């Protein structure tokens, strides 16, 4: 499982670098490994990534096939986090293909799976962003506005949480640096006293 996941991570790194042939190569290797041993969690992640790869490269037919596989494996796994992300990936593709009514249905599935206490504001904010786009494309501006308000609130929440974490990390680093400085000063003082 770790080997399959490592291949998936390498594929994602190539995807981030926009090296699409190598990304596809490593996703396919990860896919073969995961299919052989039925690692559903890895399979769902890999199919979501392949959907993104094929969407970026304009092969929308392959993108749609892969995202349907992600939904399939997420359902078999009974993993709401993966299933929510899979429906979100499908909705993004549908919005891109200018099929807003289908995107709205996919996003309703996405938000139903997420439920009230999903806990991952990043993916929720992405879902509401896509929902706002879809409603706007159908001309339902009131629903689009409501979805975009939720998107903005969740985005602010993610930003605040990330900022709090960064501030906390910097504060800890500062305190450690202060303690190390105090220790060095004390060591120098002790050294001078020994010399005296």
C-alpha positions as CSV (number, residue, x, y, z in Angstrom):
1,X,0.0,0.0,0.0
2,X,2.9,2.4,0.9
3,X,4.5,1.7,-2.5
4,X,1.3,2.4,-4.3
5,X,0.8,5.6,-2.3
6,X,4.4,6.7,-3.0
7,X,3.8,6.2,-6.8
8,X,0.7,8.3,-6.4
9,X,2.6,11.1,-4.6
10,X,5.3,11.1,-7.3
11,X,2.5,11.4,-9.9
12,X,1.0,14.4,-8.0
13,X,4.4,16.0,-7.9
14,X,4.8,15.7,-11.6
15,X,1.3,17.0,-12.0
16,X,2.2,20.1,-10.0
17,X,5.3,20.6,-12.2
18,X,3.1,20.3,-15.2
19,X,5.0,17.3,-16.5
20,X,1.9,15.5,-17.6
21,X,3.5,12.5,-19.3
22,X,5.4,11.5,-16.2
23,X,2.4,12.3,-14.0
24,X,0.3,9.9,-16.1
25,X,3.1,7.3,-16.0
26,X,3.2,7.3,-12.2
27,X,-0.5,7.4,-11.7
28,X,-0.8,4.3,-14.0
29,X,1.9,2.5,-12.0
30,X,0.1,3.4,-8.7
31,X,-3.2,2.3,-10.3
32,X,-1.9,-1.1,-11.3
33,X,-0.5,-1.7,-7.8
34,X,-3.6,-0.6,-6.1
35,X,-5.9,-2.6,-8.4
36,X,-3.9,-5.7,-7.9
37,X,-4.3,-5.5,-4.1
38,X,-7.7,-3.8,-4.0
39,X,-6.5,-0.7,-2.1
40,X,-9.8,1.2,-2.5
41,X,-8.6,4.3,-0.7
42,X,-5.6,4.7,-3.0
43,X,-7.7,3.9,-6.0
44,X,-10.1,6.7,-5.2
45,X,-7.3,9.2,-4.7
46,X,-5.6,8.0,-8.0
47,X,-8.8,8.3,-10.0
48,X,-9.4,11.8,-8.6
49,X,-5.9,12.8,-9.7
50,X,-6.3,11.2,-13.1
51,X,-9.6,13.1,-13.5
52,X,-7.6,16.3,-12.7
53,X,-4.8,15.3,-15.1
54,X,-7.2,14.6,-18.0
55,X,-9.2,17.7,-17.3
56,X,-6.1,19.8,-17.5
57,X,-4.9,18.1,-20.7
58,X,-8.4,18.5,-22.3
59,X,-9.3,14.8,-22.5
60,X,-12.7,15.2,-20.9
61,X,-14.0,11.8,-21.8
62,X,-11.1,10.1,-19.9
63,X,-11.6,12.6,-17.1
64,X,-15.3,11.7,-16.7
65,X,-14.5,7.9,-16.8
66,X,-11.9,8.4,-14.0
67,X,-14.0,10.5,-11.8
68,X,-16.8,7.9,-12.0
69,X,-14.3,5.3,-10.9
70,X,-13.3,7.6,-7.9
71,X,-17.0,7.7,-6.9
72,X,-17.3,4.0,-7.3
73,X,-14.3,3.2,-5.0
74,X,-15.2,5.9,-2.5
75,X,-18.6,4.3,-2.2
76,X,-17.2,0.8,-1.8
77,X,-14.8,2.1,0.8
78,X,-17.7,3.9,2.6
79,X,-15.4,6.9,3.0
80,X,-17.4,10.2,3.1
81,X,-14.3,12.3,2.8
82,X,-13.2,10.6,-0.4
83,X,-16.8,10.4,-1.7
84,X,-17.3,14.2,-1.1
85,X,-14.1,15.0,-3.0
86,X,-15.1,12.6,-5.8
87,X,-18.5,14.4,-6.3
88,X,-16.7,17.7,-6.1
89,X,-14.3,16.6,-8.9
90,X,-17.2,15.6,-11.1
91,X,-19.0,18.9,-10.5
92,X,-15.8,20.8,-11.4
93,X,-15.6,18.9,-14.7
94,X,-19.3,19.4,-15.4
95,X,-19.0,23.2,-14.8
96,X,-16.0,23.3,-17.1
97,X,-18.1,21.4,-19.8
98,X,-20.9,24.0,-19.3
99,X,-23.3,21.5,-17.8
100,X,-24.4,23.5,-14.7
101,X,-27.6,21.5,-14.0
102,X,-25.6,18.3,-13.7
103,X,-23.0,20.1,-11.7
104,X,-25.7,21.3,-9.2
105,X,-26.9,17.7,-8.8
106,X,-23.3,16.5,-8.2
107,X,-22.7,19.3,-5.7
108,X,-25.9,18.5,-3.9
109,X,-24.6,14.9,-3.6
110,X,-21.2,16.3,-2.5
111,X,-22.8,18.5,0.3
112,X,-25.2,15.7,1.4
113,X,-22.3,13.4,1.9
114,X,-20.3,16.0,3.7
115,X,-23.1,16.7,6.1
116,X,-23.3,19.4,8.7
117,X,-20.1,18.6,10.6
118,X,-17.8,17.7,7.8
119,X,-14.8,19.5,9.4
120,X,-12.8,20.2,6.3
121,X,-13.5,23.8,5.4
122,X,-11.1,23.8,2.4
123,X,-13.1,21.2,0.4
124,X,-16.4,22.7,1.6
125,X,-15.4,26.1,0.4
126,X,-14.5,24.6,-3.0
127,X,-17.9,22.9,-3.2
128,X,-19.7,26.2,-2.5
129,X,-17.6,28.0,-5.0
130,X,-18.5,25.5,-7.7
131,X,-22.1,25.6,-6.6
132,X,-22.1,29.4,-7.0
133,X,-20.7,29.1,-10.5
134,X,-23.3,26.5,-11.5
135,X,-26.3,28.4,-10.2
136,X,-25.0,31.6,-11.9
137,X,-24.7,29.7,-15.2
138,X,-28.4,28.6,-14.9
139,X,-29.4,32.2,-14.2
140,X,-30.4,31.5,-10.5
141,X,-28.5,34.4,-9.1
142,X,-30.2,34.3,-5.7
143,X,-28.9,30.7,-5.1
144,X,-25.6,31.6,-6.6
145,X,-25.2,34.5,-4.2
146,X,-26.1,32.3,-1.2
147,X,-23.6,29.7,-2.3
148,X,-20.9,32.3,-2.8
149,X,-21.6,33.8,0.7
150,X,-21.0,30.4,2.2
151,X,-17.8,30.0,0.1
152,X,-16.5,33.4,1.3
153,X,-17.2,32.5,5.0
154,X,-15.5,29.1,4.7
155,X,-12.6,30.6,2.8
156,X,-12.1,33.2,5.6
157,X,-12.3,30.4,8.1
158,X,-9.6,28.4,6.3
159,X,-7.5,31.5,6.1
160,X,-7.9,32.3,9.8
161,X,-7.1,28.8,10.8
162,X,-4.0,28.7,8.6
163,X,-2.9,32.1,10.0
164,X,-3.5,31.0,13.6
165,X,-1.3,27.9,12.9
166,X,1.4,29.9,11.3
167,X,1.4,32.4,14.2
168,X,1.5,29.6,16.7
169,X,4.4,28.0,14.9
170,X,6.4,31.2,14.7
171,X,5.7,32.0,18.3
172,X,7.0,28.5,19.3
173,X,10.1,29.0,17.1
174,X,10.7,32.4,18.7
175,X,10.4,31.0,22.2
176,X,12.8,28.1,21.4
177,X,15.3,30.6,19.9
178,X,15.0,32.7,23.1
179,X,15.6,29.7,25.3
180,X,18.6,28.7,23.2
181,X,20.0,32.2,23.4
182,X,19.5,32.2,27.2
183,X,21.3,28.8,27.5
184,X,24.2,30.1,25.4
185,X,24.5,33.3,27.5
186,X,24.4,31.2,30.7
187,X,27.0,28.8,29.3
188,X,29.3,31.7,28.4
189,X,28.8,33.2,31.9
190,X,29.7,29.8,33.5
191,X,32.7,29.5,31.2
192,X,33.9,33.0,32.3
193,X,33.4,32.2,36.0
194,X,35.5,29.0,35.6
195,X,38.3,31.0,34.0
196,X,38.2,33.5,36.8
